[in-house]
Amino acid sequence: MKAIVFDQPGDESQLRIDEVAEPVVAPASVLLHIAATALNRADLLQREGHYPVPPGASPILGLEVAGTVIEVGSEAQGFEVGDNVCALVNGGGYAQRIAVDHRMLLKLPERLSFTKAAAVPEVFLTAFQALHWAARLERDDTVLIHAGASGVGTAAIQLAKLAGALPIVTASAHKHERLYDLGAARCIDYRSENFAEAVLDFTEGKGADVILDFVGGPYLKKNLEACAQDARIVSLAALGGARVPDFSMAPFLRKRLQLTGTTMRSRTEDFRRRLTADFRERIWPHFADGSLQPVVDTIYDWEQVDEAHRYMASNANVGKIVMTIGIIEP
Ligand SMILES: NC(=O)c1ccc[n+]([C@@H]2O[C@H](COP(=O)([O-])OP(=O)(O)OC[C@H]3O[C@@H](n4cnc5c(N)ncnc54)[C@H](OP(=O)(O)O)[C@@H]3O)[C@@H](O)[C@H]2O)c1
């Protein structure tokens, strides 16, 4: 089969479509014809050589897929040839075919096209894990979501709203209108406003109960200022760098704060299956009734993978950048 490959870490110009070995279908897996995949920041980092492939994972880029079952392993239950599905995968999404454990599959409802479905698994599962498992989100909580226009951010806004919480986001000003449409209660332009002051102002001095952070070191002190008593901060990335100069622990003690770091890529297969099972039960039905929407910014054909990577690096997107691979829409 064909897949997108690269020989040495470097820029997007060296990504090319080439022949690779067919995936091996384990008894508990199904073989998918991939119709679409979607980009994640991790793809760019891996291409640059900054994201080592975890043991046992595919070296091929791509962490999520949507497509059609074309073969079913002898122990794979609940799926048959012809089913349209999407899944979080541990690499291997930038390819024509992939073998996926049946416990990771989500069956597509009628209204979800392949290009929309490919935009769901990585960002919605990450946001779900961060909000519900790590931060134990409660109804009426105020949630500060940094990088609100990112794929994960746009998923988190919708999940917070669905849970009856109040999402506040930071994002570039020209992206705010779209984020209000998705359900943000307040959008903060982090370039012109002090986000901690804006959060305290909006919450009448109380602060945020939950913060999803993607920026890291440069935001930690202001995150602590923006926290309410007993707040939970979930650290998902360090887009602005990881170091925190001249740091005091005092706010952690005074406000009884919790800080959790998490990365999806390093999680065990068992963790991902349990997360997918919980998501399938509590969240997935909301894509069928339309109360949750995959947010697709742009769709590229996989022959334009270099352009798609350049576009993500430019930070211009609101939501997901999807890539089609021999698509046949359901
Ligand atoms: N820990 C995990 O399990 C996990 C899982 C998935 C993704 N992630 C991470 O989550 C982040 C978002 O991923 P994604 O794929 O959704 O990204 P994305 O769609 O490419 O969005 C990233 C957005 O973040 C904002 N941004 C970039 N650099 C920034 C900075 N230094 N300060 C403030 N804002 C900045 C930009 O929006 P503005 O124009 O608004 O600045 C940019 O569009 C990435 O860092 C990714 O690695 C973590």
The ligand as an SDF file (V2000), in Angstrom:
LIG
                    3D

 48 52  0  0  0  0  0  0  0  0999 V2000
   -1.3510   16.2830   25.9050 N   0  0  0  0  0  0  0  0  0  0  0  0
   -2.1130   15.7100   24.9920 C   0  0  0  0  0  0  0  0  0  0  0  0
   -2.6240   14.5970   25.2100 O   0  0  0  0  0  0  0  0  0  0  0  0
   -2.3620   16.4060   23.6970 C   0  0  0  0  0  0  0  0  0  0  0  0
   -3.1990   15.8200   22.7210 C   0  0  0  0  0  0  0  0  0  0  0  0
   -3.4420   16.5410   21.5380 C   0  0  0  0  0  0  0  0  0  0  0  0
   -2.8410   17.7760   21.3440 C   0  0  0  0  0  0  0  0  0  0  0  0
   -2.0080   18.2840   22.2930 N   0  0  0  0  0  0  0  0  0  0  0  0
   -1.3560   19.5850   22.1250 C   0  0  0  0  0  0  0  0  0  0  0  0
   -2.3550   20.5620   22.1580 O   0  0  0  0  0  0  0  0  0  0  0  0
   -1.9580   21.7010   21.3820 C   0  0  0  0  0  0  0  0  0  0  0  0
   -3.0520   22.0180   20.3980 C   0  0  0  0  0  0  0  0  0  0  0  0
   -3.0350   20.9800   19.4310 O   0  0  0  0  0  0  0  0  0  0  0  0
   -3.8940   21.1060   18.1090 P   0  0  0  0  0  0  0  0  0  0  0  0
   -3.4880   19.9880   17.2070 O   0  0  0  0  0  0  0  0  0  0  0  0
   -5.3170   21.2360   18.4910 O   0  0  0  0  0  0  0  0  0  0  0  0
   -3.2750   22.4910   17.5790 O   0  0  0  0  0  0  0  0  0  0  0  0
   -3.6790   23.4900   16.4290 P   0  0  0  0  0  0  0  0  0  0  0  0
   -5.0360   23.1810   15.9120 O   0  0  0  0  0  0  0  0  0  0  0  0
   -2.5510   23.5630   15.4950 O   0  0  0  0  0  0  0  0  0  0  0  0
   -3.7970   24.9100   17.1990 O   0  0  0  0  0  0  0  0  0  0  0  0
   -2.7540   25.5280   17.8410 C   0  0  0  0  0  0  0  0  0  0  0  0
   -3.1890   26.9870   18.1790 C   0  0  0  0  0  0  0  0  0  0  0  0
   -2.5580   27.3720   19.3740 O   0  0  0  0  0  0  0  0  0  0  0  0
   -2.3280   28.7740   19.3570 C   0  0  0  0  0  0  0  0  0  0  0  0
   -0.9150   28.9780   19.7270 N   0  0  0  0  0  0  0  0  0  0  0  0
    0.1730   28.4830   19.1140 C   0  0  0  0  0  0  0  0  0  0  0  0
    1.2910   28.8760   19.7450 N   0  0  0  0  0  0  0  0  0  0  0  0
    0.8940   29.6240   20.7890 C   0  0  0  0  0  0  0  0  0  0  0  0
    1.5650   30.3160   21.8350 C   0  0  0  0  0  0  0  0  0  0  0  0
    2.9120   30.2950   21.9320 N   0  0  0  0  0  0  0  0  0  0  0  0
    0.8290   30.9950   22.7380 N   0  0  0  0  0  0  0  0  0  0  0  0
   -0.5060   31.0160   22.6760 C   0  0  0  0  0  0  0  0  0  0  0  0
   -1.2230   30.3750   21.7090 N   0  0  0  0  0  0  0  0  0  0  0  0
   -0.5210   29.7010   20.7800 C   0  0  0  0  0  0  0  0  0  0  0  0
   -2.6300   29.2750   17.9500 C   0  0  0  0  0  0  0  0  0  0  0  0
   -3.8810   29.9390   17.9770 O   0  0  0  0  0  0  0  0  0  0  0  0
   -3.9990   31.5490   18.1460 P   0  0  0  0  0  0  0  0  0  0  0  0
   -4.0270   32.1230   16.7690 O   0  0  0  0  0  0  0  0  0  0  0  0
   -5.2670   31.7510   18.8730 O   0  0  0  0  0  0  0  0  0  0  0  0
   -2.7830   31.9670   18.8930 O   0  0  0  0  0  0  0  0  0  0  0  0
   -2.7320   27.9880   17.1470 C   0  0  0  0  0  0  0  0  0  0  0  0
   -3.6420   28.0780   16.0750 O   0  0  0  0  0  0  0  0  0  0  0  0
   -0.6410   21.3060   20.7000 C   0  0  0  0  0  0  0  0  0  0  0  0
    0.4250   21.8600   21.4080 O   0  0  0  0  0  0  0  0  0  0  0  0
   -0.6380   19.7890   20.8110 C   0  0  0  0  0  0  0  0  0  0  0  0
    0.6770   19.2760   20.8070 O   0  0  0  0  0  0  0  0  0  0  0  0
   -1.7710   17.6340   23.4580 C   0  0  0  0  0  0  0  0  0  0  0  0
  1  2  1  0
  2  3  2  0
  2  4  1  0
  4  5  1  0
  4 48  2  0
  5  6  2  0
  6  7  1  0
  7  8  2  0
  8  9  1  0
  8 48  1  0
  9 10  1  0
  9 46  1  0
 10 11  1  0
 11 12  1  0
 11 44  1  0
 12 13  1  0
 13 14  1  0
 14 15  2  0
 14 16  1  0
 14 17  1  0
 17 18  1  0
 18 19  2  0
 18 20  1  0
 18 21  1  0
 21 22  1  0
 22 23  1  0
 23 24  1  0
 23 42  1  0
 24 25  1  0
 25 26  1  0
 25 36  1  0
 26 27  1  0
 26 35  1  0
 27 28  2  0
 28 29  1  0
 29 30  1  0
 29 35  2  0
 30 31  1  0
 30 32  2  0
 32 33  1  0
 33 34  2  0
 34 35  1  0
 36 37  1  0
 36 42  1  0
 37 38  1  0
 38 39  2  0
 38 40  1  0
 38 41  1  0
 42 43  1  0
 44 45  1  0
 44 46  1  0
 46 47  1  0
M  CHG  2   8   1  16  -1
M  END
$$$$
